[in-house]
Amino acid sequence: MAFADEFVVGMGDSLRRSLRILVIGTALAILPAVAVTAAEDSPFRRLQLRTQQRTQAPAQQANPGSDQSALTEDQTPEETALTNLPDEGSNLAQTLEPGEEPVPLQSTPPPTSAMPGVLSPTGIPQSERPTDQGFETPPDYLSPAPNPLLLPTQPAQVEILGTQPISLATAIDLAFRNSEDLQIAFLQLERSREGLRAEQALLYPTADLGVGLRATNETVLGLGPDDTNIQLDGGVRADYDLGISGERSARIRAAEEQVRLSELEVERIREELRLSTINEYYAVQQAIEQIRINQTFLDEAERNLRDTQLREEVGVGTRFDVLRADVQVANARQSLTQSISDREIAQRQLARRLNVPPNINLTTLAVEIAGTWPLSLEESIVLAFQNRAELEQFLVERDFNEAQRQVSLSATRPNLGLFARFNGLSLLTSPNLPNSADTGFSVGAELNWRLFDGGAARARAAQNELDIQTDEFEFENVRNRIRLEVEEAYYTLQANQANISTATLAVQQSAEALDLANLRFQAGVGTQLDVLVATRELTEAQGNLVRAVLDYNRALARLERAVSNLATAQR
C-alpha cells in the first residue's frame, strides 16, 4: 500500500483515484484470507475450536488425557504461576475427593430428562484450569497455628509465600476444621452439657462434714489455778430433696433444652459456614475468570491498535481511529488491573474464612456447574420446614422457657427433704475432769414452704409466659422467611439455568461477529466503531456467561442451605 501511494505521487487526481480503487480492490481479495490465517492463532479462534470440541463430547470422553495435555500448553500465566506448594491437581489418581471421578475439562454434562422441578446443567466453556480434584485429607500446612494467642511480630511472618489451589470440597472441609466460630460453638455445647450434669447432680443426696476445735480458759479467783479445756467436735450430715416442689425436675429439663439449643446452634453455624465458604470460593472463581476475560479483551484491543496504526501509516486510516483505539487499550488495561485487585481481595477473604496460616494464599479450580436440584418448589419448601435448625430452635426455646416458668413457680410450693446427722464431741484435756467423748445420731424430715414472697414468683412466671409467646411469633416469622429464601433461590436457579444456554450462544455469536468486524475493517468496508462495539459485546457476553454459571451455583448453594441437611445426602 505504501509503494502504491509513492507511485501515484504527481499524477492527476483522476488517475490517483483509479489506482487507489484498484489497490483497495486487490486488498479486499487478499486481506480476508490473510486475516483468517492470522486469526487461526487468536484467542477467539481457540475459543471457537474449544466450542467445536465441546460438541464432540463422546470422542473426548474416550480420550480425556489428550484434552488435558493440550490445555496445559494454553494456560495463562495467572493460572500457572503457582509456588512450590503441592498442587492439589498434580496427582489425579491419588488426590480425588471421596466419591469423585476425574472428568475431562471439555466434557459436556449429560442431559437430564425433563421432569417437573428438575434442572439440568448446560455445557459451558471451561477456563483453562485443572479439573475438580481435592485432598482426601488436607495437609497440615493449611491448618492454623496451635496457639490461638500467637501474634506475628515480623513482616516475614505474614509474607505470602505461595498460592495453593484447592477444590470446593476441600475448602468446605478446611472451614469445618479451622473455623473459630464453629470451635466456639462446640465449646458452648460442651459448656451446656456440663451445666446439665450439674443439674442432674440434684438427683443424688448431699453429704457434708464439719469439724471444730475449741480451747477455753477459765479463772476462778481464790479457788486455784486456771482451768483450760480443749474441745473437739464434729459431725456428718446427709440431705436429700424429694423434689415435690417440681423445681429439681424443671431445672433438669431446662438444662436438657439448653443442650439441645447448643446442638442446633452448632448445626446452624455449620450450615452458615458452608454457605459462606461456597460464596467466597465462587467469588475467587469469578475474579479469576474476569481476569481471563479482561486479558483477552486487552489482547484484542492491542491488536486492534496495531492494525489501526498500520492503516494510518499506509494512508487508509485516520488519527481519530488511532486515538479511539488508544482509549480502548487504556480502558481494557484499567479493567484488567481492577480485576486483578478484586481477585487478590477475594483470595484473602477466602483464606480468612478458612483460617489458613497468614503466609499462604488460596486459589480455586475450574468454573463448572455445581449440580442439579432434584425437587420441585413445593417439595423444597416442605423439606425446609422439616429440616431447618432455626425452626426447631424456637420450639426448643419455647420448652426451655416453660421449664423456667416451673422453676419460678416452685419458689412458693412446699419442699420436703430428708436428713441424717451424726455428731461427736470430745474433751481432750482438762486438769479437773477426765477426758470424755459423746456421740449422737439423728434422722428426720424437713418441710419448707414460703407462704408469701410479695408476688415475686408469679411475676417471674409471667415473664416466662411472655417469652413463650415471643418464641411462637418468632417461629412464625422465621417460617415465612425460610419459605421466601427457598422461593428466591429456586427462581434464581431456574433463571440462571436459562441464562447459561443464552449466554453460551451469545459468546459464540459475538466471537463470530468480532471476526467479521475485523475482516471488514481490514478490507476497508467496515468501520473501527464496528470493531470496538463487537469487542465490547464479546467481553460482555463472556462476562454474562461466567456470571450466569456462578449465579446458578450460588443459587444452588442457597437452596441447599435453605432446605438444610440435603447437601450431604445429595453429594
VOGU-3710 file (C-alpha; in Angstrom, 3 decimals, decimal comma):
1> mafadefvvg> 0,000/0,000/0,000  2,840/2,456/0,791  4,548/1,666/-2,516  1,334/2,377/-4,375  0,984/5,768/-2,687  4,567/6,728/-3,668  3,983/5,630/-7,226  0,988/7,840/-7,766  2,638/10,998/-6,426  2,384/13,776/-9,011
11> mgdslrrslr> -0,308/12,099/-11,083  -3,639/13,664/-11,672  -6,488/13,316/-9,271  -8,455/11,054/-11,566  -5,541/8,691/-12,138  -4,757/8,684/-8,384  -8,337/7,768/-7,543  -8,341/4,984/-10,140  -5,148/3,433/-8,822  -6,344/3,723/-5,215
21> ilvigtalai> -9,563/1,919/-6,114  -7,507/-0,795/-7,827  -5,261/-1,219/-4,763  -8,203/-1,357/-2,363  -9,935/-3,908/-4,577  -6,834/-6,081/-4,509  -6,728/-5,735/-0,711  -10,354/-6,814/-0,495  -9,435/-10,046/-2,254  -6,237/-10,741/-0,315
31> lpavavtaae> -6,855/-9,496/3,233  -9,729/-11,855/4,154  -7,561/-14,908/3,527  -4,650/-13,325/5,399  -6,892/-12,291/8,267  -8,402/-15,750/8,522  -4,932/-17,280/8,594  -3,796/-14,822/11,277  -6,956/-15,458/13,254  -6,186/-19,163/13,481
41> dspfrrlqlr> -3,911/-18,476/16,468  -6,061/-15,798/18,121  -7,742/-16,347/21,481  -11,149/-16,186/19,856  -10,218/-18,804/17,248  -9,069/-21,048/20,079  -12,397/-20,329/21,762  -14,197/-21,434/18,580  -12,095/-24,594/18,403  -12,815/-25,339/22,041
51> tqqrtqapaq> -16,523/-24,739/21,409  -16,452/-27,177/18,482  -14,626/-29,705/20,639  -17,325/-29,461/23,285  -19,881/-30,610/20,748  -17,811/-33,785/20,286  -18,182/-34,993/23,869  -18,139/-38,755/23,109  -14,768/-38,539/21,382  -13,317/-36,501/24,199
61> qanpgsdqsa> -14,680/-38,815/26,876  -12,997/-41,701/25,107  -9,614/-39,971/25,393  -9,732/-37,458/28,259  -5,972/-37,277/28,684  -5,380/-35,614/25,307  -7,545/-32,606/26,157  -5,847/-32,092/29,481  -2,370/-32,103/27,953  -3,407/-29,611/25,283
71> ltedqtpeet> -4,902/-27,286/27,839  -1,732/-27,294/29,844  0,097/-25,640/26,964  -2,548/-22,910/26,623  -2,778/-21,962/30,288  -2,317/-18,313/31,104  0,413/-17,066/33,457  -2,253/-16,234/36,065  -3,308/-19,891/36,126  0,138/-21,492/36,088
81> altnlpdegs> 2,037/-19,115/38,421  1,884/-21,373/41,460  4,561/-21,888/44,057  6,402/-24,969/45,264  3,452/-25,939/47,449  1,971/-29,295/46,409  -0,639/-28,799/43,681  -3,957/-30,319/44,503  -4,343/-31,314/40,878  -0,848/-32,794/40,471
91> nlaqtlepge> -1,855/-36,411/41,046  -5,258/-37,276/39,643  -5,457/-40,804/40,949  -4,336/-40,042/44,493  -5,913/-36,654/45,252  -9,553/-37,141/44,280  -12,094/-36,421/46,965  -14,062/-39,466/48,161  -16,707/-40,237/45,566  -15,168/-38,005/42,871
101> epvplqstpp> -14,202/-39,179/39,407  -11,823/-37,485/37,001  -13,822/-35,544/34,426  -12,362/-34,215/31,136  -12,262/-30,430/31,163  -14,101/-30,053/27,874  -16,765/-32,659/28,502  -20,410/-31,638/28,346  -22,626/-32,684/31,269  -25,117/-35,360/30,224
111> ptsampgvls> -28,639/-34,066/29,601  -31,241/-34,691/32,249  -34,690/-35,851/31,329  -37,313/-33,152/31,509  -39,193/-33,560/34,766  -41,143/-31,058/36,851  -38,799/-29,297/39,232  -35,657/-30,972/37,829  -32,994/-28,637/36,470  -30,408/-29,991/34,034
121> ptgipqserp> -26,985/-28,325/33,564  -25,910/-26,940/30,223  -22,383/-27,327/28,896  -20,304/-24,166/29,236  -16,823/-23,174/28,078  -14,411/-24,053/30,862  -11,435/-21,909/31,735  -8,042/-23,460/31,172  -7,525/-24,755/34,715  -7,240/-28,205/36,307
131> tdqgfetppd> -10,304/-30,365/36,737  -12,064/-30,571/40,112  -9,765/-32,640/42,302  -9,117/-32,490/46,011  -7,287/-33,762/49,040  -8,619/-36,773/50,878  -7,114/-35,156/53,976  -5,990/-31,512/53,802  -2,261/-31,160/54,558  -1,032/-29,838/57,877
141> ylspapnpll> 0,376/-26,636/56,390  -3,208/-25,497/55,750  -4,015/-25,692/59,467  -3,705/-22,643/61,726  -1,091/-22,331/64,445  -1,826/-24,487/67,526  -1,528/-21,429/69,777  -4,529/-19,136/69,116  -2,797/-16,310/71,007  0,142/-16,235/68,593
151> lptqpaqvei> 0,694/-12,746/67,177  3,210/-12,231/64,326  5,796/-9,571/65,076  7,970/-9,707/61,936  6,989/-8,841/58,335  8,428/-12,164/57,166  5,865/-13,988/59,301  2,945/-12,546/57,321  4,574/-12,511/53,879  2,688/-14,554/51,281
161> lgtqpislat> 4,952/-17,466/50,394  2,767/-19,322/47,932  -0,670/-19,985/46,498  -2,410/-23,318/46,977  -5,212/-24,378/44,596  -7,990/-26,288/46,354  -11,299/-27,802/45,355  -14,619/-26,669/46,762  -14,982/-29,850/48,818  -11,560/-29,268/50,354
171> aidlafrnse> -12,452/-25,656/51,117  -15,573/-26,760/52,994  -13,562/-29,392/54,868  -10,975/-26,794/55,880  -13,703/-24,405/57,005  -15,243/-27,050/59,253  -11,838/-27,931/60,659  -10,362/-24,452/61,149  -13,290/-22,097/61,770  -13,111/-20,213/65,062
181> dlqiaflqle> -16,880/-19,669/65,085  -17,524/-23,394/64,840  -14,966/-24,153/67,533  -16,623/-21,596/69,821  -19,990/-23,246/69,164  -18,556/-26,634/70,139  -17,165/-25,131/73,344  -20,576/-23,648/74,123  -22,124/-27,060/73,533  -19,684/-28,680/75,951
191> rsreglraeq> -20,435/-25,946/78,466  -24,164/-26,694/78,209  -23,501/-30,385/78,760  -21,541/-29,595/81,889  -24,458/-27,462/83,049  -26,795/-30,418/82,535  -24,519/-32,652/84,589  -24,565/-30,033/87,340  -28,375/-30,023/87,414  -28,569/-33,818/87,298
201> allyptadlg> -26,488/-33,876/90,489  -29,663/-32,761/92,310  -30,950/-36,314/91,898  -28,376/-37,519/94,425  -28,140/-36,801/98,161  -25,542/-34,427/99,504  -23,138/-35,166/102,353  -21,368/-32,565/104,483  -18,600/-32,976/107,034  -17,917/-30,450/109,779
211> vglratnetv> -15,102/-30,472/112,390  -14,361/-27,881/115,069  -11,615/-27,436/117,658  -12,050/-25,007/120,527  -9,866/-24,118/123,548  -11,205/-22,225/126,606  -9,513/-20,870/129,720  -11,434/-20,180/132,936  -10,024/-18,479/136,054  -11,766/-18,777/139,449
221> lglgpddtni> -10,479/-16,127/141,900  -9,026/-17,622/145,087  -10,010/-21,176/144,241  -6,936/-22,463/142,443  -5,092/-22,366/139,106  -6,665/-21,571/135,723  -8,884/-24,166/134,086  -8,057/-24,884/130,336  -10,411/-27,002/128,250  -9,803/-28,232/124,665
231> qldggvrady> -12,958/-29,389/122,947  -13,140/-31,290/119,612  -16,493/-31,655/117,944  -17,539/-32,877/114,513  -20,422/-34,200/112,526  -21,585/-35,671/109,247  -24,900/-34,642/107,669  -26,655/-36,107/104,621  -29,595/-34,380/102,932  -31,891/-35,464/100,129
241> dlgisgersa> -34,571/-33,372/98,440  -37,636/-35,389/97,491  -38,449/-32,850/94,767  -42,143/-32,462/95,496  -41,976/-28,762/94,579  -41,052/-29,535/90,975  -38,003/-27,281/90,994  -35,494/-30,090/90,566  -37,199/-31,710/87,571  -37,825/-28,302/85,977
251> riraaeeqvr> -34,191/-27,273/86,298  -33,012/-30,557/84,774  -35,470/-30,183/81,906  -34,300/-26,607/81,304  -30,677/-27,789/81,205  -31,593/-30,518/78,699  -33,279/-27,965/76,463  -30,206/-25,751/76,731  -28,044/-28,625/75,483  -30,412/-29,139/72,567
261> lseleverir> -30,280/-25,431/71,783  -26,482/-25,591/71,693  -26,580/-28,614/69,375  -28,916/-26,808/66,999  -26,677/-23,746/67,127  -23,716/-25,896/66,068  -25,766/-27,194/63,153  -26,856/-23,684/62,178  -23,298/-22,350/62,273  -22,076/-25,300/60,180
271> eelrlstine> -24,688/-24,597/57,519  -23,953/-20,870/57,519  -20,223/-21,575/57,373  -20,725/-23,914/54,435  -22,748/-21,307/52,539  -20,255/-18,522/53,288  -17,350/-20,717/52,171  -19,095/-21,616/48,914  -19,922/-17,976/48,161  -16,358/-16,818/48,807
281> yyavqqaieq> -14,971/-19,727/46,769  -17,193/-18,687/43,857  -16,100/-15,076/44,345  -12,494/-16,142/43,726  -13,575/-18,115/40,676  -15,439/-15,133/39,283  -12,470/-12,834/39,858  -10,122/-15,269/38,092  -12,498/-15,662/35,162  -12,871/-11,887/34,946
291> irinqtflde> -9,092/-11,584/34,688  -9,118/-14,060/31,824  -11,886/-12,156/30,055  -10,261/-8,771/30,568  -6,886/-10,130/29,445  -8,485/-11,387/26,241  -10,162/-8,021/25,778  -6,823/-6,244/26,302  -5,077/-8,511/23,799  -7,755/-7,804/21,217
301> aernlrdtql> -7,627/-4,067/21,929  -3,842/-4,017/21,485  -4,123/-5,966/18,244  -6,753/-3,522/17,031  -4,457/-0,620/17,968  -1,596/-2,101/15,962  -3,845/-2,590/12,936  -5,180/0,951/13,240  -1,686/2,415/13,461  -0,649/0,415/10,402
311> reevgvgtrf> -3,629/1,681/8,447  -2,746/5,244/9,412  0,804/4,701/8,188  -0,350/3,475/4,776  -2,825/6,322/4,476  -6,134/4,443/4,717  -6,712/5,246/8,414  -7,098/8,406/10,429  -5,580/9,802/13,591  -9,058/9,769/15,120
321> dvlradvqva> -9,227/5,971/14,739  -5,835/5,606/16,424  -6,912/7,763/19,362  -10,062/5,715/19,835  -8,027/2,513/19,762  -5,638/4,009/22,340  -8,570/4,806/24,615  -9,872/1,271/24,233  -6,491/-0,172/25,242  -6,284/2,140/28,251
331> narqsltqsi> -9,782/1,179/29,387  -9,022/-2,509/28,931  -5,807/-2,194/30,933  -7,652/-0,443/33,770  -10,307/-3,160/33,807  -7,601/-5,820/33,980  -5,841/-4,037/36,848  -9,105/-3,753/38,785  -9,969/-7,401/38,210  -6,530/-8,459/39,500
341> sdreiaqrql> -7,156/-6,393/42,617  -10,584/-7,997/43,039  -9,026/-11,444/42,761  -6,414/-10,689/45,421  -9,081/-9,390/47,794  -11,308/-12,407/47,149  -8,401/-14,780/47,755  -7,594/-13,159/51,090  -11,249/-13,285/52,108  -11,340/-16,996/51,329
351> arrlnvppni> -8,095/-17,551/53,240  -9,559/-15,671/56,191  -12,749/-17,728/56,075  -10,779/-20,982/56,072  -8,377/-19,664/58,741  -5,257/-20,900/56,957  -1,802/-19,651/58,013  -1,172/-15,986/57,113  1,638/-16,764/54,656  -0,471/-18,983/52,361
361> nlttlaveia> -2,841/-17,760/49,687  -5,625/-19,823/48,150  -6,984/-20,141/44,648  -9,715/-22,227/43,066  -10,128/-24,799/40,345  -12,125/-24,535/37,118  -15,575/-22,992/36,941  -18,200/-25,642/36,336  -21,870/-26,213/37,067  -22,165/-27,496/40,631
371> gtwplslees> -25,089/-29,862/40,062  -28,844/-30,051/39,700  -31,784/-29,681/42,057  -33,977/-32,816/42,200  -37,052/-31,397/43,972  -39,973/-29,232/42,980  -40,583/-25,891/44,651  -43,339/-27,239/46,871  -41,265/-30,234/47,962  -38,349/-27,935/48,715
381> ivlafqnrae> -40,481/-25,682/50,921  -41,899/-28,580/52,932  -38,465/-30,145/53,333  -37,063/-26,822/54,534  -39,774/-26,602/57,192  -38,828/-30,087/58,383  -35,063/-29,662/58,408  -34,201/-26,094/59,332  -32,457/-25,850/62,682  -33,757/-22,318/63,237
391> leqflverdf> -37,369/-23,503/63,445  -36,521/-26,254/65,886  -34,502/-23,784/67,921  -37,597/-21,699/68,650  -39,575/-24,798/69,606  -36,816/-25,886/71,958  -36,507/-22,375/73,357  -40,249/-22,407/73,994  -39,873/-25,603/76,039  -36,904/-24,052/77,828
401> neaqrqvsls> -38,957/-21,029/78,871  -41,761/-23,313/80,050  -39,274/-25,142/82,270  -38,034/-21,810/83,586  -41,631/-20,872/84,412  -41,982/-24,004/86,515  -38,760/-23,138/88,321  -40,161/-19,702/89,135  -43,443/-21,121/90,466  -41,661/-23,705/92,622
411> atrpnlglfa> -40,448/-20,923/94,918  -43,900/-20,772/96,580  -44,504/-24,529/96,702  -43,724/-26,819/99,647  -40,355/-28,500/99,669  -39,803/-31,751/101,584  -36,378/-33,166/102,354  -34,842/-35,978/104,378  -31,742/-35,682/106,505  -29,451/-37,851/108,633
421> rfnglsllts> -26,920/-36,420/111,047  -24,143/-37,908/113,175  -22,380/-35,718/115,799  -19,429/-36,294/118,119  -17,923/-34,267/120,991  -14,677/-34,886/122,857  -12,897/-33,062/125,715  -9,194/-33,659/125,114  -7,539/-32,046/128,173  -8,807/-30,723/131,472
431> pnlpnsadtg> -6,913/-30,539/134,773  -10,032/-31,195/136,825  -12,014/-33,543/134,575  -11,018/-36,742/132,844  -11,066/-36,986/129,028  -14,528/-37,828/127,727  -16,349/-38,294/124,403  -20,003/-38,122/123,430  -21,671/-39,179/120,133  -25,161/-38,820/118,734
441> fsvgaelnwr> -27,213/-39,763/115,660  -30,419/-38,264/114,300  -32,694/-38,875/111,288  -35,622/-36,754/110,198  -37,555/-34,838/107,576  -37,823/-31,112/106,942  -40,677/-29,274/105,296  -40,130/-25,757/103,983  -42,912/-23,672/102,491  -42,701/-19,998/101,639
451> lfdggaarar> -46,221/-18,719/102,149  -45,679/-15,172/100,893  -42,954/-13,603/98,739  -44,646/-10,398/97,675  -45,671/-11,827/94,269  -42,093/-12,242/93,013  -42,566/-15,857/91,898  -45,696/-15,130/89,891  -44,066/-12,083/88,285  -41,106/-14,171/87,123
461> aaqneldiqt> -43,507/-16,827/85,836  -45,376/-14,145/83,888  -42,092/-13,070/82,290  -41,505/-16,641/81,173  -45,000/-16,814/79,680  -44,284/-13,693/77,646  -41,031/-15,282/76,459  -43,041/-18,291/75,298  -45,382/-16,089/73,276  -42,378/-14,281/71,792
471> defefenvrn> -40,895/-17,616/70,695  -44,144/-18,512/68,938  -44,218/-15,267/66,955  -40,522/-15,595/66,100  -41,206/-19,127/64,889  -43,870/-17,793/62,538  -41,558/-15,029/61,327  -38,681/-17,400/60,598  -41,020/-19,881/58,924  -42,158/-17,220/56,458
481> rirleveeay> -38,578/-16,072/55,915  -37,441/-19,627/55,168  -40,160/-20,037/52,565  -39,075/-16,805/50,913  -35,439/-17,956/50,913  -36,408/-21,213/49,199  -38,527/-19,420/46,599  -35,878/-16,808/45,819  -33,144/-19,426/45,456  -35,356/-21,689/43,346
491> ytlqanqani> -36,453/-18,959/40,940  -32,877/-17,671/40,681  -31,710/-21,200/39,901  -34,215/-21,555/37,075  -33,431/-18,121/35,658  -29,691/-18,696/35,598  -30,135/-22,124/34,063  -31,825/-20,429/31,126  -29,199/-17,680/31,143  -26,406/-20,246/30,793
501> statlavqqs> -27,812/-21,507/27,497  -28,447/-17,988/26,243  -25,022/-16,697/27,290  -23,248/-19,682/25,720  -24,882/-18,963/22,375  -24,173/-15,240/22,765  -20,451/-15,910/23,289  -20,267/-17,960/20,105  -22,186/-15,403/18,067  -20,284/-12,393/19,409
511> aealdlanlr> -16,956/-14,119/18,687  -18,014/-14,704/15,087  -19,268/-11,126/14,850  -15,908/-9,813/16,047  -14,058/-11,886/13,450  -16,287/-10,487/10,719  -15,906/-6,932/12,023  -12,116/-7,276/11,944  -12,168/-8,641/8,392  -14,480/-5,879/7,201
521> fqagvgtqld> -12,373/-3,217/8,882  -9,113/-4,563/7,442  -10,690/-4,753/3,995  -11,849/-1,141/4,215  -15,585/-1,846/4,032  -16,175/-1,601/7,785  -15,503/0,988/10,453  -13,454/0,917/13,575  -16,631/1,554/15,539  -17,875/-1,843/14,386
531> vlvatrelte> -14,741/-3,483/15,793  -14,986/-1,616/19,097  -18,644/-2,499/19,514  -18,053/-6,149/18,609  -15,140/-6,389/21,046  -17,209/-4,888/23,830  -20,117/-7,212/23,057  -17,862/-10,268/23,193  -16,463/-9,182/26,551  -19,962/-8,601/27,895
541> aqgnlvravl> -21,121/-11,995/26,598  -18,206/-13,798/28,229  -18,832/-11,964/31,487  -22,533/-12,803/31,301  -21,708/-16,477/30,850  -19,409/-16,556/33,863  -21,952/-14,690/35,966  -24,756/-16,996/34,852  -22,821/-20,119/35,826  -21,638/-18,745/39,155
551> dynralarle> -25,049/-17,262/39,965  -26,534/-20,678/39,208  -24,041/-22,286/41,582  -24,731/-19,673/44,257  -28,471/-20,192/43,928  -27,976/-23,937/44,257  -25,899/-23,400/47,402  -28,550/-21,079/48,844  -31,231/-23,635/48,051  -29,257/-26,356/49,801
561> ravsnlataq> -28,807/-24,026/52,761  -32,496/-23,110/52,805  -33,505/-26,767/52,847  -30,571/-27,732/55,103  -29,165/-31,221/55,662  -29,766/-32,059/51,994  -26,295/-31,218/50,679  -24,699/-34,186/52,441  -27,293/-36,586/51,121  -27,046/-35,314/47,548
571> r> -23,255/-35,356/47,430
//
